[in-house]
Amino acid sequence: MNKKILLIADDDEMSRKVIQKNFSDTFDVIESRDGKETLEIIHNRPVDIVILDIVMPQYNGFEVLKIVKCDEKYSDIRILVATSLYEKTEKTALELGADDIVFKPYDPVVIKKRINNLLTMQEQKRELENALLDAENANKAKTNFLSRISHDMRTPLNGILGITTLLKDTFQ
């Protein structure tokens, strides 16, 4: 089974190394030092999850989040915002489309749990989308079947009704 790809977007090398150390066994981990590099990576290769710091050079995390979440091509990417800024960060990040938020210093156990929850939600979303597609296809097949049956029944019934009317008129 292919490992999921985890992108760590943080200008702090120590933060990147902590995540790298704790997640390299279950994910292919890619590192990014700034917002511009993060967007280039997302644009050039598939990424499943991004742990996105808010304070970074080039583009800050909010700008990256806004760009990624506004582009339909990247709608499957789950973004976990990580920050040490508490004031209004959580609300802003969630309004911009973050899937979850954690505060620094990182607790690898908490991040693993949050990532597992995000992946589970992503899988459930895919299953629901597939179920919806199956239901729509079944509905189309039912509608098609009923319209054909209706036509196939109406034609002989019209003939029977016509003959019945003629017989009725003849014997009156």
Secondary structure, DSSP 8 states (H G I E B T S, - for coil): ---EEEEEE-S-HHHHHHHHHHHTTTEEEEEESSHHHHHHHHHHS--SEEEEESS-SSS-HHHHHHHHHT-GGGTT-EEEEEES--TTHHHHHHHTT-SEEEESS--HHHHHHHHHHHHHHHHHHHHHHHHHHHHHHHHHHHHHHHHHHHHHHHHHHHHHHHHHHHHHHHT-
